[in-house]
Amino acid sequence: MFLTNHDVVELTAWRRKLHAMPEVSGDEVATAAEVQAFLAETAPDKVISGLGGTGVAAVFEGDEAGPTVLFRCELDALPIEEISDLPHRSRLPGKGHMCGHDGHTATVAALARGFAKQRPQRGRVVLMFQPAEETGAGAAAVIADERFAEIRPDYSFSLHNLPGLPLGHVWLKEGIANCASRGLKIMLTGKTAHASAPETGRSPMRAIASLISALTDLSGGSVAGGDFVLATVGHVHLGEPAFGIAPAYAELWVTLRTTTNDQMQALVDAAEGLAREAAERDGLALETSYHEIFSHCDNQPEAVTILRASLDAEGVTHEPGEALRASEDFGLFGTVSRSAMFYLGAGEKHPALHNPDYDYPDDLIPLGARIFMRTARDLLG
């Protein structure tokens, strides 16, 4: 074990410190500074800060030529109020680490301590602390940053904790690991009227009401069958908070999900078609926009084989598991390298991701770090 008991105690305390100071996507300034301060003690050969916004990459070089292996974690928290009596609960109202990115960060930071003691024999390791995963913007921004060329990996690996799976068990499968998704904002504009004479205006009320059910009815299929389609209405706004005005403006936000990127266009076309029909029927102006666009995450066979060997060597119970309906922007690293992500069980009765009472299981920090370190040593020595 490359981590001492003292290391684990310190990493646990540091994870809890991060948990108490959550920053949402794109605002991870203090979190990135904490990561850089932690890394300074391990003396990486190179640190790149401000990568893709607030991202941090630490590089540990081997003495011989070899591949570049990247291990990625996420810095951002969520705009969720934490409900907890924990001593390390969020100190920031309306923000919380309800997805476990604080634990993922501590896991990858643990590798820095290992490589400080013993560099890889060949090639190099990149520890990537990525911003803005929750909005789908982070991986794209990191890869688009011109400095990413300095650390472009041959292999990329990541993990995510998974409540509902027994603590410490792993799901790892080839192929689709996470679905594609994007947020569609539908904006409808008519004309206001006095509430006593709504017929003199053009209200988007009927259009919005019909779209809520019509969009939801697009859903169907299963991820396993490869025909998965899901439209989830998440937000609706209609008019002003006044009794005397028949409304002129409405917004509807809907998340579209499909198994793969290729299937997304058909769902987009169907959703936009429904919006056009509703707008034309009631004489409304229509605008649409897209937000938080996630590509599907595809675990590539060679990378999965490498991870399976690491799990076997570390005695970790694993099975193929299922592709998740949730999205994950790690899939973009698969466009520049051989990549795979595995899911690490947080406990069968653990609060679900994005629940207000969620907290990362600290026991997963050394376990995840062991799996990653085994992977690095197998590839690089």
JOTA-V763907 format. One record per pair of residues at least 12 apart in sequence whose ideal C-beta (glycine too) atoms are under 6 Angstrom apart, sorted by the first residue. I is the first residue (numbers start at 1). GAP is how many residues later the second one is. D is the distance in whole Angstrom. If there is no record, write none. Layout:
BEGIN
i	gap	d
I	GAP	D
I	GAP	D
END
This chain:
BEGIN
i	gap	d
2	112	4
2	371	6
3	107	6
3	363	5
7	106	6
8	358	5
11	95	5
11	99	5
11	354	5
12	350	5
14	92	6
15	87	5
15	88	6
15	91	4
16	72	4
18	84	4
19	69	5
19	78	5
19	83	5
20	68	5
20	71	5
22	55	3
22	68	5
22	70	6
22	73	4
22	74	5
22	75	5
23	54	6
24	53	6
24	55	5
24	71	6
25	51	4
25	107	4
25	109	5
25	110	4
26	106	5
28	26	4
28	47	4
28	48	6
28	103	5
29	25	6
31	44	5
32	22	5
32	24	5
35	21	5
35	94	5
36	20	6
38	71	5
39	19	5
39	73	6
42	70	4
42	71	6
42	74	4
44	14	4
44	15	6
44	16	6
45	14	5
45	15	6
45	16	4
46	13	4
48	99	6
51	91	6
51	94	5
52	89	3
52	90	3
52	93	5
53	78	5
53	88	5
54	77	4
55	75	5
55	76	5
55	87	5
56	73	4
57	69	6
57	71	5
57	94	6
58	54	6
58	69	4
59	65	6
59	67	5
60	55	4
60	59	6
60	65	5
61	63	5
62	57	6
62	58	4
62	59	5
62	60	4
62	61	5
62	62	6
62	318	6
64	58	4
66	56	3
66	57	3
66	314	6
67	56	5
67	87	4
68	56	5
68	85	5
68	86	5
69	56	6
69	86	5
69	307	6
69	310	5
70	56	4
70	58	5
70	83	4
70	86	4
71	37	5
71	56	6
71	86	5
71	301	5
72	56	4
72	58	6
72	86	5
73	31	4
73	32	5
73	35	4
73	56	6
74	27	4
74	30	6
74	56	5
74	59	4
75	54	6
75	56	5
76	56	6
76	57	6
76	58	5
77	18	6
77	19	6
77	20	5
78	20	5
79	15	6
80	16	5
80	18	5
80	276	6
81	13	5
82	14	4
82	274	6
83	273	4
83	274	5
84	273	6
98	256	5
98	260	5
99	254	5
100	61	4
100	260	4
102	258	6
103	257	3
106	259	5
107	258	5
107	261	4
107	262	5
108	19	5
110	259	4
111	16	6
111	258	6
111	261	6
112	15	6
114	259	5
120	260	4
121	260	3
122	258	5
122	259	6
123	257	5
125	251	6
126	25	5
130	12	6
133	196	5
135	157	5
136	156	5
136	157	5
136	158	4
136	193	5
139	190	4
139	193	4
140	192	6
143	189	6
153	184	4
154	183	6
155	182	6
155	183	5
156	177	4
156	181	4
156	183	4
158	172	5
158	183	4
159	183	5
159	185	5
159	209	5
160	183	6
161	183	5
161	185	4
162	181	4
162	183	6
162	184	6
163	183	4
163	187	4
163	189	5
165	180	3
166	179	5
166	182	6
167	178	5
167	180	4
168	177	6
168	199	6
169	148	5
169	176	4
170	141	6
170	146	6
170	148	4
170	172	5
170	174	6
171	150	3
171	172	4
172	135	6
172	146	5
172	170	4
173	147	4
173	148	6
174	125	5
174	127	5
174	130	5
176	83	6
176	120	6
176	147	5
177	120	5
177	122	5
177	146	6
177	164	6
178	119	4
178	146	5
178	149	6
178	150	4
179	78	5
179	80	6
179	117	6
179	146	5
179	148	6
180	78	5
180	81	5
180	84	5
180	115	6
180	116	4
181	74	6
181	76	4
181	113	5
181	146	4
182	74	6
182	108	5
182	111	4
183	72	5
183	108	4
183	109	5
184	70	5
184	72	6
184	87	6
185	68	5
185	104	5
186	66	5
186	89	5
186	102	6
187	64	5
187	100	4
188	16	4
188	19	6
188	62	5
188	91	6
188	96	5
189	60	5
189	96	4
190	12	3
190	13	6
190	14	5
190	58	5
190	94	5
191	57	5
192	53	6
192	56	4
193	53	4
195	49	5
195	50	6
195	51	5
198	48	4
201	45	5
202	81	5
203	43	5
203	44	5
204	46	4
204	80	5
207	71	4
207	75	5
208	30	6
208	42	5
208	44	6
210	68	6
211	41	6
211	67	5
212	21	5
214	60	5
215	16	5
215	39	5
215	56	6
216	15	6
218	13	5
218	52	6
219	12	5
223	36	6
223	100	5
226	33	5
228	31	4
229	29	6
229	38	6
230	27	4
231	23	5
231	25	6
232	23	5
233	21	5
234	19	5
234	21	6
235	18	4
236	16	5
237	14	4
238	12	5
260	36	5
261	34	5
261	35	5
294	33	4
294	35	6
295	36	5
295	37	6
296	35	6
297	31	5
297	33	6
297	34	3
298	36	5
299	41	4
300	38	5
300	39	6
302	36	5
303	35	5
303	36	5
303	37	4
304	36	5
307	33	5
307	35	6
310	61	5
310	64	4
310	65	4
313	61	5
314	56	5
314	57	6
314	60	6
344	20	6
344	24	6
346	15	5
END
